[in-house]
């Protein structure tokens, strides 16, 4: 177990997990810009998830490589797949194409690893599960958003880690949680 925290952000669907994560990321980047000694290259890497909205309605989810901007549709109502979750067809090959290399490339090359949404869709990719497990063995600050109720072995292992901190987003703490997380990252040696 390393000395850098592995911080899991959890909460009910639409509680604001990704919003909290995005706020922490933007605060870290702003902080780096203000520090003249730090050029700010490769501060944050990994994968984030974004809802795909059509006509004001959520129709799917894309996974995005934070460093390159590359994106792939990992879940969509229109994907014809035997593997359907919550009405979305899942395409693990897009997670393998975009998310897995995003995580692997960030390990050791960035200051902070981000994995947005370790959850129902992403764990359908065995490559994703293996990439996250491998990344967690590396000692670097890691921010993950975790599906609250999933019983997938990967999520259970993350929750049990000695170097892990699981923080739940609630309407009461949503505004202050990013600052708490930033402090946890900064306190690491």
MDAnalysis code that builds the backbone (N, CA, C; Angstrom):
import MDAnalysis as mda
import numpy as np

u = mda.Universe.empty(567, n_residues=189, atom_resindex=np.repeat(np.arange(189), 3), trajectory=True)
u.add_TopologyAttr("name", ["N", "CA", "C"] * 189)
u.add_TopologyAttr("resid", np.arange(1, 190))
u.add_TopologyAttr("resname", ["UNK", "UNK", "UNK", "UNK", "UNK", "UNK", "UNK", "UNK", "UNK", "UNK", "UNK", "UNK", "UNK", "UNK", "UNK", "UNK", "UNK", "UNK", "UNK", "UNK", "UNK", "UNK", "UNK", "UNK", "UNK", "UNK", "UNK", "UNK", "UNK", "UNK", "UNK", "UNK", "UNK", "UNK", "UNK", "UNK", "UNK", "UNK", "UNK", "UNK", "UNK", "UNK", "UNK", "UNK", "UNK", "UNK", "UNK", "UNK", "UNK", "UNK", "UNK", "UNK", "UNK", "UNK", "UNK", "UNK", "UNK", "UNK", "UNK", "UNK", "UNK", "UNK", "UNK", "UNK", "UNK", "UNK", "UNK", "UNK", "UNK", "UNK", "UNK", "UNK", "UNK", "UNK", "UNK", "UNK", "UNK", "UNK", "UNK", "UNK", "UNK", "UNK", "UNK", "UNK", "UNK", "UNK", "UNK", "UNK", "UNK", "UNK", "UNK", "UNK", "UNK", "UNK", "UNK", "UNK", "UNK", "UNK", "UNK", "UNK", "UNK", "UNK", "UNK", "UNK", "UNK", "UNK", "UNK", "UNK", "UNK", "UNK", "UNK", "UNK", "UNK", "UNK", "UNK", "UNK", "UNK", "UNK", "UNK", "UNK", "UNK", "UNK", "UNK", "UNK", "UNK", "UNK", "UNK", "UNK", "UNK", "UNK", "UNK", "UNK", "UNK", "UNK", "UNK", "UNK", "UNK", "UNK", "UNK", "UNK", "UNK", "UNK", "UNK", "UNK", "UNK", "UNK", "UNK", "UNK", "UNK", "UNK", "UNK", "UNK", "UNK", "UNK", "UNK", "UNK", "UNK", "UNK", "UNK", "UNK", "UNK", "UNK", "UNK", "UNK", "UNK", "UNK", "UNK", "UNK", "UNK", "UNK", "UNK", "UNK", "UNK", "UNK", "UNK", "UNK", "UNK", "UNK", "UNK", "UNK", "UNK", "UNK", "UNK", "UNK", "UNK", "UNK", "UNK", "UNK", "UNK"])
u.atoms.positions = np.array([
    [0.844, -1.186, 0.000],
    [0.000, 0.000, 0.000],
    [0.882, 1.239, 0.000],
    [0.495, 2.192, -0.801],
    [1.316, 3.380, -0.964],
    [1.008, 4.471, 0.042],
    [1.714, 5.574, -0.138],
    [1.512, 6.713, 0.755],
    [0.568, 7.748, 0.152],
    [0.321, 7.630, -1.149],
    [-0.603, 8.570, -1.790],
    [-2.025, 8.038, -1.707],
    [-2.986, 8.917, -1.444],
    [-4.360, 8.438, -1.235],
    [-5.037, 7.982, -2.524],
    [-5.865, 6.964, -2.363],
    [-6.772, 6.526, -3.422],
    [-8.143, 6.982, -2.935],
    [-8.703, 7.994, -3.574],
    [-9.930, 8.604, -3.082],
    [-11.091, 8.191, -3.974],
    [-12.045, 7.506, -3.370],
    [-13.242, 7.087, -4.085],
    [-14.379, 8.043, -3.758],
    [-14.958, 8.619, -4.792],
    [-16.102, 9.521, -4.620],
    [-17.337, 8.713, -4.992],
    [-18.248, 8.566, -4.045],
    [-19.429, 7.758, -4.300],
    [-20.678, 8.567, -3.981],
    [-21.808, 8.009, -4.318],
    [-23.071, 8.699, -4.068],
    [-24.140, 8.101, -4.954],
    [-25.351, 8.484, -4.696],
    [-26.465, 7.999, -5.497],
    [-26.356, 8.517, -6.926],
    [-27.016, 7.866, -7.893],
    [-26.999, 8.387, -9.260],
    [-27.442, 9.849, -9.282],
    [-26.748, 10.646, -10.063],
    [-27.017, 12.081, -10.235],
    [-26.821, 12.895, -8.961],
    [-26.035, 12.358, -8.023],
    [-25.758, 13.096, -6.780],
    [-24.700, 14.168, -6.997],
    [-23.962, 14.064, -8.112],
    [-22.926, 15.054, -8.385],
    [-21.514, 14.522, -8.250],
    [-21.331, 13.195, -8.359],
    [-19.986, 12.610, -8.247],
    [-19.038, 13.202, -9.288],
    [-19.473, 13.199, -10.537],
    [-18.602, 13.703, -11.596],
    [-18.386, 15.202, -11.474],
    [-19.391, 15.932, -11.002],
    [-19.246, 17.382, -10.809],
    [-18.201, 17.672, -9.736],
    [-18.214, 16.892, -8.653],
    [-17.210, 17.051, -7.591],
    [-15.827, 16.746, -8.163],
    [-15.719, 15.660, -8.910],
    [-14.450, 15.281, -9.525],
    [-13.946, 16.385, -10.455],
    [-14.822, 16.896, -11.321],
    [-14.434, 17.961, -12.259],
    [-13.934, 19.195, -11.525],
    [-14.572, 19.525, -10.407],
    [-14.175, 20.691, -9.613],
    [-12.772, 20.488, -9.030],
    [-12.497, 19.289, -8.509],
    [-11.160, 18.997, -7.968],
    [-10.120, 19.132, -9.079],
    [-10.417, 18.556, -10.241],
    [-9.488, 18.618, -11.380],
    [-9.211, 20.070, -11.757],
    [-10.250, 20.891, -11.864],
    [-10.030, 22.286, -12.272],
    [-9.271, 23.048, -11.183],
    [-9.507, 22.737, -9.903],
    [-8.758, 23.410, -8.832],
    [-7.277, 23.026, -8.872],
    [-6.978, 21.752, -9.126],
    [-5.581, 21.308, -9.215],
    [-4.889, 22.021, -10.378],
    [-5.566, 22.086, -11.518],
    [-4.975, 22.726, -12.696],
    [-4.743, 24.224, -12.446],
    [-5.721, 24.893, -11.834],
    [-5.568, 26.325, -11.502],
    [-4.399, 26.543, -10.551],
    [-4.283, 25.668, -9.573],
    [-3.205, 25.769, -8.593],
    [-1.846, 25.643, -9.286],
    [-1.748, 24.702, -10.226],
    [-0.486, 24.491, -10.943],
    [-0.138, 25.710, -11.803],
    [-1.145, 26.307, -12.427],
    [-0.902, 27.492, -13.272],
    [-0.342, 28.634, -12.444],
    [-0.770, 28.712, -11.167],
    [-0.345, 29.807, -10.298],
    [1.069, 29.598, -9.757],
    [1.611, 28.382, -9.914],
    [2.932, 28.064, -9.369],
    [3.981, 28.192, -10.475],
    [4.817, 29.238, -10.420],
    [5.785, 29.463, -11.500],
    [6.844, 28.358, -11.608],
    [7.053, 27.592, -10.541],
    [8.066, 26.530, -10.578],
    [7.549, 25.292, -11.275],
    [6.251, 25.228, -11.490],
    [5.659, 24.017, -12.030],
    [5.100, 24.276, -13.426],
    [5.685, 23.674, -14.446],
    [5.201, 23.908, -15.807],
    [3.796, 23.371, -16.065],
    [3.329, 22.470, -15.211],
    [1.945, 22.004, -15.321],
    [1.701, 20.958, -16.384],
    [2.769, 20.364, -16.914],
    [2.553, 19.332, -17.921],
    [2.129, 18.031, -17.249],
    [1.180, 17.368, -17.870],
    [0.719, 16.062, -17.387],
    [0.374, 16.047, -15.905],
    [-0.370, 17.035, -15.482],
    [-0.784, 17.072, -14.081],
    [-1.811, 15.969, -13.853],
    [-2.812, 15.895, -14.720],
    [-3.917, 14.960, -14.536],
    [-4.051, 14.098, -15.783],
    [-4.238, 12.818, -15.562],
    [-4.475, 11.908, -16.679],
    [-5.478, 10.855, -16.273],
    [-5.919, 10.084, -17.254],
    [-6.878, 9.019, -16.984],
    [-8.110, 9.169, -17.847],
    [-9.239, 8.701, -17.314],
    [-10.473, 8.630, -18.089],
    [-11.600, 9.335, -17.355],
    [-12.361, 10.122, -18.101],
    [-13.582, 10.660, -17.515],
    [-14.768, 10.220, -18.361],
    [-15.937, 10.333, -17.772],
    [-17.166, 9.884, -18.419],
    [-18.077, 11.082, -18.600],
    [-18.767, 11.125, -19.716],
    [-19.665, 12.238, -19.989],
    [-20.989, 11.702, -20.518],
    [-22.077, 12.263, -20.026],
    [-23.392, 11.872, -20.538],
    [-23.550, 12.391, -21.965],
    [-24.195, 11.615, -22.803],
    [-24.522, 12.049, -24.166],
    [-25.980, 12.509, -24.124],
    [-26.197, 13.774, -24.428],
    [-27.535, 14.362, -24.348],
    [-28.048, 14.646, -25.762],
    [-29.245, 14.166, -26.054],
    [-29.899, 14.478, -27.332],
    [-31.300, 14.968, -27.020],
    [-31.662, 16.120, -27.541],
    [-32.985, 16.717, -27.295],
    [-33.296, 16.795, -25.795],
    [-32.286, 17.172, -25.017],
    [-32.463, 17.347, -23.581],
    [-32.573, 16.052, -22.791],
    [-32.340, 14.936, -23.449],
    [-32.484, 13.642, -22.775],
    [-31.161, 12.882, -22.795],
    [-30.851, 12.210, -21.688],
    [-29.627, 11.406, -21.588],
    [-29.848, 10.124, -22.385],
    [-29.028, 9.907, -23.424],
    [-29.214, 8.724, -24.273],
    [-28.019, 7.777, -24.220],
    [-26.949, 8.198, -23.534],
    [-25.784, 7.327, -23.467],
    [-24.653, 7.961, -22.691],
    [-23.498, 7.288, -22.738],
    [-22.308, 7.763, -22.028],
    [-21.078, 7.552, -22.896],
    [-20.208, 8.552, -22.873],
    [-18.935, 8.462, -23.584],
    [-17.814, 8.378, -22.557],
    [-16.755, 7.649, -22.912],
    [-15.541, 7.674, -22.091],
    [-14.523, 8.525, -22.857],
    [-13.780, 9.346, -22.111],
    [-12.890, 10.337, -22.719],
    [-11.512, 10.242, -22.080],
    [-10.481, 10.224, -22.926],
    [-9.100, 10.266, -22.453],
    [-8.804, 11.719, -22.067],
    [-8.526, 11.957, -20.798],
    [-8.340, 13.323, -20.294],
    [-7.194, 14.036, -21.005],
    [-6.107, 13.306, -21.309],
    [-4.942, 13.953, -21.922],
    [-5.121, 14.236, -23.408],
    [-5.678, 13.268, -24.136],
    [-5.733, 13.427, -25.597],
    [-7.072, 13.970, -26.089],
    [-8.113, 13.844, -25.267],
    [-9.446, 14.266, -25.699],
    [-10.165, 13.220, -26.531],
    [-9.484, 12.124, -26.832],
    [-10.095, 11.016, -27.587],
    [-11.337, 10.529, -26.849],
    [-12.415, 10.237, -27.581],
    [-13.600, 9.752, -26.879],
    [-14.236, 8.594, -27.628],
    [-15.000, 7.799, -26.883],
    [-15.699, 6.661, -27.466],
    [-17.021, 6.469, -26.758],
    [-18.025, 6.015, -27.492],
    [-19.348, 5.788, -26.904],
    [-19.357, 4.399, -26.269],
    [-19.411, 4.362, -24.927],
    [-19.357, 3.065, -24.245],
    [-20.739, 2.517, -23.922],
    [-21.739, 3.404, -23.881],
    [-23.109, 2.954, -23.599],
    [-24.075, 3.894, -24.312],
    [-25.064, 3.327, -24.986],
    [-26.032, 4.158, -25.714],
    [-27.309, 3.351, -25.916],
    [-28.424, 4.048, -25.907],
    [-29.711, 3.362, -26.135],
    [-29.759, 2.681, -27.491],
    [-29.044, 3.254, -28.469],
    [-29.096, 2.733, -29.844],
    [-28.124, 1.580, -30.091],
    [-27.221, 1.309, -29.150],
    [-26.270, 0.208, -29.368],
    [-27.023, -1.105, -29.229],
    [-26.934, -1.914, -30.281],
    [-27.608, -3.214, -30.271],
    [-26.639, -4.215, -29.658],
    [-26.861, -4.545, -28.407],
    [-25.941, -5.422, -27.700],
    [-26.738, -6.387, -26.837],
    [-26.221, -7.615, -26.731],
    [-26.850, -8.566, -25.797],
    [-26.698, -8.035, -24.376],
    [-25.646, -7.247, -24.198],
    [-25.332, -6.717, -22.885],
    [-25.999, -5.348, -22.715],
    [-27.147, -5.327, -22.024],
    [-27.878, -4.073, -21.801],
    [-27.994, -3.808, -20.311],
    [-27.731, -2.574, -19.930],
    [-27.842, -2.172, -18.522],
    [-28.614, -0.860, -18.482],
    [-29.661, -0.817, -17.671],
    [-30.486, 0.393, -17.515],
    [-31.000, 0.927, -18.846],
    [-31.268, 0.009, -19.785],
    [-31.786, 0.420, -21.088],
    [-30.722, 0.852, -22.081],
    [-29.458, 0.784, -21.683],
    [-28.355, 1.162, -22.570],
    [-27.648, -0.095, -23.065],
    [-27.319, -0.109, -24.365],
    [-26.457, -1.157, -24.893],
    [-25.020, -0.793, -24.557],
    [-24.229, -1.780, -24.137],
    [-22.854, -1.535, -23.710],
    [-21.893, -1.972, -24.810],
    [-20.879, -1.144, -25.078],
    [-19.851, -1.485, -26.052],
    [-18.483, -1.476, -25.364],
    [-18.092, -2.637, -24.769],
    [-16.812, -2.689, -24.050],
    [-15.608, -2.401, -24.949],
    [-15.744, -2.613, -26.269],
    [-14.589, -2.375, -27.150],
    [-14.198, -0.895, -27.152],
    [-15.166, -0.007, -26.959],
    [-14.847, 1.435, -26.905],
    [-14.134, 1.779, -25.604],
    [-14.500, 1.108, -24.513],
    [-13.790, 1.304, -23.240],
    [-12.361, 0.806, -23.408],
    [-12.202, -0.345, -24.082],
    [-10.865, -0.903, -24.320],
    [-10.033, 0.020, -25.219],
    [-10.687, 0.640, -26.200],
    [-9.980, 1.488, -27.171],
    [-9.566, 2.826, -26.557],
    [-10.441, 3.422, -25.726],
    [-10.190, 4.769, -25.202],
    [-9.805, 4.768, -23.722],
    [-10.644, 4.139, -22.901],
    [-10.457, 4.220, -21.452],
    [-9.226, 3.491, -20.946],
    [-8.996, 2.277, -21.448],
    [-7.880, 1.460, -20.949],
    [-6.537, 2.145, -21.222],
    [-6.246, 2.575, -22.475],
    [-4.960, 3.256, -22.693],
    [-4.859, 4.576, -21.921],
    [-5.991, 5.263, -21.731],
    [-5.971, 6.535, -20.990],
    [-5.475, 6.292, -19.569],
    [-5.959, 5.212, -18.955],
    [-5.547, 4.872, -17.581],
    [-4.091, 4.420, -17.582],
    [-3.741, 3.521, -18.488],
    [-2.379, 2.975, -18.524],
    [-1.344, 4.063, -18.812],
    [-1.661, 4.995, -19.718],
    [-0.706, 6.060, -20.063],
    [-0.520, 7.059, -18.936],
    [-1.546, 7.219, -18.099],
    [-1.460, 8.192, -17.000],
    [-0.585, 7.677, -15.860],
    [-0.539, 6.353, -15.695],
    [0.210, 5.772, -14.572],
    [1.696, 6.081, -14.731],
    [2.228, 6.806, -13.767],
    [3.650, 7.134, -13.788],
    [4.002, 8.331, -14.657],
    [3.063, 8.783, -15.491],
    [3.341, 9.925, -16.372],
    [2.605, 11.183, -15.956],
    [1.719, 11.069, -14.988],
    [0.932, 12.205, -14.511],
    [1.065, 12.287, -13.000],
    [0.720, 13.448, -12.464],
    [0.759, 13.593, -11.005],
    [-0.443, 12.931, -10.358],
    [-1.609, 13.024, -11.009],
    [-2.843, 12.505, -10.420],
    [-3.591, 11.689, -11.471],
    [-4.004, 10.490, -11.067],
    [-4.790, 9.629, -11.957],
    [-6.268, 9.810, -11.645],
    [-7.070, 9.972, -12.691],
    [-8.515, 10.105, -12.546],
    [-9.190, 8.962, -13.294],
    [-10.111, 8.283, -12.623],
    [-10.950, 7.283, -13.291],
    [-12.389, 7.623, -12.913],
    [-13.072, 8.272, -13.850],
    [-14.441, 8.716, -13.599],
    [-15.401, 7.594, -13.976],
    [-16.092, 7.124, -12.963],
    [-17.154, 6.120, -13.075],
    [-16.628, 4.705, -13.227],
    [-16.170, 4.169, -12.096],
    [-15.954, 2.734, -11.987],
    [-17.336, 2.207, -11.625],
    [-18.045, 1.720, -12.633],
    [-19.435, 1.379, -12.385],
    [-19.982, 0.368, -13.360],
    [-21.297, 0.336, -13.441],
    [-22.008, -0.703, -14.176],
    [-21.537, -0.886, -15.618],
    [-21.256, 0.239, -16.317],
    [-20.884, 0.125, -17.730],
    [-19.418, -0.271, -17.889],
    [-18.530, 0.443, -17.193],
    [-17.093, 0.266, -17.405],
    [-16.597, -1.111, -16.972],
    [-17.174, -1.692, -15.912],
    [-16.673, -2.991, -15.446],
    [-17.059, -4.133, -16.388],
    [-17.845, -3.828, -17.422],
    [-18.139, -4.836, -18.445],
    [-16.915, -5.096, -19.317],
    [-15.915, -4.226, -19.241],
    [-14.667, -4.413, -19.981],
    [-13.639, -5.044, -19.042],
    [-13.201, -6.266, -19.382],
    [-12.178, -6.922, -18.560],
    [-10.873, -6.142, -18.620],
    [-10.606, -5.511, -19.767],
    [-9.398, -4.695, -19.908],
    [-9.418, -3.508, -18.954],
    [-10.604, -2.896, -18.798],
    [-10.762, -1.765, -17.879],
    [-10.500, -2.213, -16.442],
    [-11.103, -3.331, -16.050],
    [-10.935, -3.845, -14.691],
    [-9.447, -4.101, -14.428],
    [-8.766, -4.729, -15.387],
    [-7.332, -5.029, -15.228],
    [-6.509, -3.733, -15.168],
    [-6.860, -2.744, -15.997],
    [-6.119, -1.472, -16.012],
    [-6.268, -0.743, -14.682],
    [-7.488, -0.730, -14.133],
    [-7.711, -0.059, -12.840],
    [-6.962, -0.795, -11.739],
    [-7.050, -2.131, -11.734],
    [-6.314, -2.906, -10.715],
    [-4.809, -2.608, -10.799],
    [-4.275, -2.589, -12.005],
    [-2.843, -2.299, -12.188],
    [-2.494, -0.899, -11.718],
    [-3.330, 0.063, -12.051],
    [-3.081, 1.458, -11.676],
    [-3.101, 1.634, -10.163],
    [-3.970, 0.898, -9.487],
    [-4.076, 1.026, -8.028],
    [-2.824, 0.500, -7.318],
    [-2.046, -0.336, -7.998],
    [-0.806, -0.839, -7.398],
    [0.302, 0.211, -7.456],
    [0.105, 1.224, -8.291],
    [1.111, 2.266, -8.456],
    [0.856, 3.362, -7.428],
    [1.922, 3.840, -6.787],
    [1.743, 4.823, -5.719],
    [1.651, 6.236, -6.297],
    [0.422, 6.648, -6.576],
    [0.181, 8.022, -7.028],
    [-1.211, 8.422, -6.556],
    [-1.451, 9.723, -6.312],
    [-2.799, 10.139, -5.917],
    [-3.785, 9.719, -7.002],
    [-4.866, 9.094, -6.586],
    [-5.842, 8.564, -7.529],
    [-7.242, 8.974, -7.089],
    [-7.997, 9.520, -8.039],
    [-9.388, 9.911, -7.793],
    [-10.285, 9.019, -8.637],
    [-11.239, 8.363, -7.994],
    [-12.159, 7.499, -8.722],
    [-13.581, 7.858, -8.329],
    [-14.498, 7.864, -9.285],
    [-15.910, 7.926, -8.898],
    [-16.403, 6.487, -8.943],
    [-17.128, 6.114, -7.891],
    [-17.542, 4.725, -7.714],
    [-19.057, 4.612, -7.677],
    [-19.569, 3.641, -8.412],
    [-21.001, 3.364, -8.363],
    [-21.329, 2.926, -6.943],
    [-22.330, 3.530, -6.338],
    [-22.602, 3.321, -4.916],
    [-23.002, 1.890, -4.576],
    [-23.840, 1.279, -5.395],
    [-24.418, -0.007, -4.986],
    [-23.787, -1.221, -5.660],
    [-22.864, -1.011, -6.580],
    [-22.300, -2.145, -7.312],
    [-21.577, -3.108, -6.372],
    [-21.785, -4.386, -6.604],
    [-21.113, -5.424, -5.812],
    [-19.993, -6.065, -6.637],
    [-19.606, -5.437, -7.732],
    [-18.533, -5.974, -8.561],
    [-17.262, -6.115, -7.710],
    [-16.515, -7.214, -7.872],
    [-15.314, -7.416, -7.045],
    [-14.325, -6.235, -7.094],
    [-14.183, -5.580, -8.236],
    [-13.267, -4.437, -8.322],
    [-13.685, -3.333, -7.352],
    [-14.965, -3.001, -7.333],
    [-15.431, -1.943, -6.429],
    [-15.293, -2.368, -4.973],
    [-15.570, -3.629, -4.688],
    [-15.414, -4.101, -3.307],
    [-13.954, -4.023, -2.870],
    [-13.029, -4.366, -3.770],
    [-11.596, -4.286, -3.441],
    [-11.168, -2.837, -3.191],
    [-11.662, -1.915, -4.014],
    [-11.308, -0.496, -3.834],
    [-11.816, -0.015, -2.473],
    [-13.033, -0.391, -2.132],
    [-13.608, 0.051, -0.854],
    [-12.837, -0.488, 0.347],
    [-12.183, -1.633, 0.190],
    [-11.482, -2.277, 1.314],
    [-10.029, -1.828, 1.462],
    [-9.512, -1.051, 0.537],
    [-8.079, -0.695, 0.559],
    [-7.702, 0.093, 1.812],
    [-6.510, -0.206, 2.335],
    [-6.006, 0.532, 3.504],
    [-5.667, 1.974, 3.146],
    [-5.209, 2.189, 1.910],
    [-4.827, 3.553, 1.501],
    [-5.985, 4.274, 0.812],
    [-7.182, 3.702, 0.943],
    [-8.355, 4.292, 0.288],
    [-9.173, 5.142, 1.244],
    [-9.775, 6.173, 0.683],
    [-10.751, 6.985, 1.421],
    [-11.987, 7.056, 0.550],
    [-13.112, 6.594, 1.059],
    [-14.364, 6.646, 0.303],
    [-15.185, 7.800, 0.864],
    [-15.530, 8.738, 0.004],
    [-16.293, 9.921, 0.406],
    [-17.599, 9.945, -0.371],
    [-18.697, 10.108, 0.349],
    [-20.005, 10.110, -0.305],
    [-20.479, 11.533, -0.558],
    [-20.920, 11.786, -1.794],
    [-21.472, 13.088, -2.163],
    [-22.927, 13.140, -1.698],
    [-23.260, 14.202, -0.969],
    [-24.646, 14.416, -0.542],
    [-25.007, 15.859, -0.871],
    [-26.285, 16.188, -0.891],
    [-26.653, 17.588, -1.145],
    [-26.014, 18.542, -0.126],
    [-25.782, 18.054, 1.096],
    [-25.222, 18.900, 2.153],
    [-23.732, 19.174, 1.935],
    [-22.955, 18.150, 1.521],
    [-21.502, 18.341, 1.434],
    [-20.991, 18.591, 0.018],
    [-21.890, 18.576, -0.974],
    [-21.480, 18.657, -2.380],
    [-20.570, 19.847, -2.669],
    [-20.875, 21.011, -2.082],
    [-20.101, 22.224, -2.374],
    [-18.718, 22.194, -1.712],
    [-18.614, 21.585, -0.535],
    [-17.347, 21.611, 0.195],
    [-16.444, 20.415, -0.080],
    [-17.028, 19.317, -0.575],
    [-16.263, 18.092, -0.791],
    [-15.033, 18.278, -1.690],
    [-15.117, 19.039, -2.788],
    [-13.910, 19.204, -3.613],
    [-12.730, 19.785, -2.825],
    [-12.998, 20.687, -1.895],
    [-11.932, 21.302, -1.115],
    [-11.313, 20.286, -0.151],
    [-12.162, 19.424, 0.412],
    [-11.685, 18.373, 1.311],
    [-10.789, 17.401, 0.536],
    [-11.218, 17.033, -0.676],
    [-10.453, 16.099, -1.497],
    [-9.118, 16.722, -1.895],
    [-9.128, 17.980, -2.274],
    [-7.898, 18.674, -2.649],
    [-6.907, 18.656, -1.478],
    [-7.411, 18.892, -0.288],
    [-6.548, 18.846, 0.922],
    [-5.937, 17.478, 1.120],
    [-6.736, 16.424, 0.916],
    [-6.229, 15.065, 1.068],
    [-5.094, 14.791, 0.086],
    [-5.241, 15.279, -1.147],
    [-4.213, 15.090, -2.167],
    [-2.954, 15.869, -1.776],
    [-3.135, 17.105, -1.316],
    [-2.003, 17.965, -0.982],
    [-1.229, 17.477, 0.242],
    [-1.931, 16.805, 1.169],
    [-1.257, 16.343, 2.390],
    [-0.326, 15.176, 2.134],
    [-0.531, 14.485, 1.039],
    [0.355, 13.362, 0.725],
    [1.746, 13.922, 0.493],
    [2.766, 13.168, 0.883],
    [4.157, 13.658, 0.768],
    [4.570, 13.935, -0.655],
])
